[in-house]
Amino acid sequence: MLTASQARDETLPKLSALVRLAQTSMGSKMAAYDAVGRRIGASGSWVRKFMGRQDTGLDGHVLHNIRTAYERLCTKIEAAADAAEAANALLREDLHAALRADHPAGARTPGGAPAAGAAACRPGRPTAPALVRADAAAGVPSLPGAGELTDLPLWRAANEEQ
């Protein structure tokens, strides 16, 4: 069982996070207090007083609503992070495939499946690397002191895996 001060100490960071998120989307702290208050079943002035550590009561249903809203926020953030990580993994996979030139980097849809009409990604050497046109070297002027493409750190790091 929680004491009143333990409930306040546990709830204050969660309520603050909800208000900060609402403030960034609304642009106004007062509007954020009102929006969060409506979401948790309290008034905006109660939220402001609670966050200012004034003497306010913390009803059980308000505590439950704060916890629920915070858990929903955390779930949304985790889902967005997972989606971003999956998209980054696909991009890394396509980048490594293009740098190794094992197979052409086919276009992908956000879900990860090859786009309609995209070439299937199968092992095999194309006639030219996926990132460089066959005639690209002829049009690039030579710079004094410039090394080969294989001297670049990214190229070396990609080929060290093999």
Secondary structure, 3 states (H helix, E strand, C coil): CCCHHHHHHHHHHHHHHHHHHHHHHHCCHHHHHHHHHHHHCCCHHHHHHHHCCCCCCCCHHHHHHHHHHHHHHHHHHHHHHHHHHHHHHHHHHHHHHHHHCCCCCCCECCCCCECCCCCCCCCCCCCCCCCCCCCHHHHCCCCCCCCCHHHCHHHHHHHHCC
